[in-house]
Amino acid sequence: MAPNDGEQKEILTRIAMPTRHYFRYFRCLILTGAAMGLFLFVTSFPAGAQWVDYPTAGVPRTPDGKPNLGGPAPKTQDGRPDFSGVWQPDDQKFFQNLAAGLKPEDVPMQAWAKELQQLRVTRDHVDDPLARCLPHGVPRVNTNGLFPFKIIQTPSLVVILYEQLYLFRQIFMDGRKLGNDAPAAWLGYSTARWDGDTLVVETAGFNDKTWLDTQQGHPASDALHVTERFRRPDFGHLEMQATIDDPKAYTKPWTSTTQKFHLLLGTDILEFICIEGEKDLPHLIAK
């Protein structure tokens, strides 16, 4: 049976990235075109592709021994929620469009930003820095559903390791203030504080080259200030909302709807060398 339109879109989205980057977690969906029609094949990669098979510690269990991902979220020694673990976005929605679920008037762009955003869509986002193996920027770095990230949490520092492009973020919780004397950066500079059980991350100090999302190409400037609010409602799930405050690109701050992530058990992030063996780059970058 040929896949329907929704299935075709999902398949094409997945095969747009080399399978070597997500063979650990996804079944490979291969869409083959033939003269008589389209055929869908579903295969699995061998278990040997999972280089780490080390049990995740402290996983609550149901009476039948299965992981209870709806169990209570773990706490640190000081009683704070512990966000540590390997996490993966539930879908690609926010990677494609950070404003998913919002009305156009909820994302009020400056005239130049709207013109640039429309140009990027018209040009099929060929100028996306990610096509050059350059960093995503924040919050897009959190949103790609094909790649996990790993959170390492200490009382004074949270580190996020991203599998895609092998990026990292340091989020300081030692009381320091966001300064304006550091060089402009792709991922900016981050501090955090607690608001009850919510970790509030403030990031600024960006360059003016990042995109907020992929398909819609929402722009950002060097005045961008991102506020991410992370929650862990239970053991196996993470939630994040992002507020975009960029007066150069938007007439007022706006906030995304809630993105959801799931915990990956018994695995770890893998090395990702973006440019090694790359064949698509000349075809993705505008001349």
Number of C-alpha atoms within 10 A of each C-alpha: 7 11 13 8 9 8 13 17 11 12 17 13 13 19 13 8 12 11 15 9 18 18 17 23 17 14 14 18 20 16 17 10 10 8 5 6 9 14 13 16 11 9 11 12 14 9 10 9 11 15 12 13 12 10 10 13 8 8 17 18 13 12 8 7 8 10 15 16 17 14 16 13 20 19 12 13 9 8 9 16 21 21 25 18 20 23 26 23 24 18 15 18 18 27 24 19 20 26 22 16 13 14 9 10 8 14 18 16 22 16 12 12 19 17 12 15 20 15 14 20 15 11 11 15 20 18 15 22 17 16 18 15 14 14 21 27 22 26 23 21 21 22 28 22 18 21 21 25 26 21 18 15 17 14 13 13 15 20 16 20 19 23 20 24 19 15 15 17 17 16 20 22 18 12 10 10 12 17 10 10 7 11 11 15 17 19 23 23 22 23 22 24 17 14 9 10 14 18 19 20 19 22 21 23 22 24 18 15 17 26 24 23 25 24 19 22 25 24 23 24 18 20 16 23 23 22 21 22 20 21 21 22 16 15 21 23 22 21 16 21 17 24 17 23 20 21 17 16 23 22 14 15 17 18 18 20 16 14 21 20 21 19 21 18 17 13 17 21 19 19 12 15 14 16 12 7 7 10 9 12 12 11 10 15 14 11 7
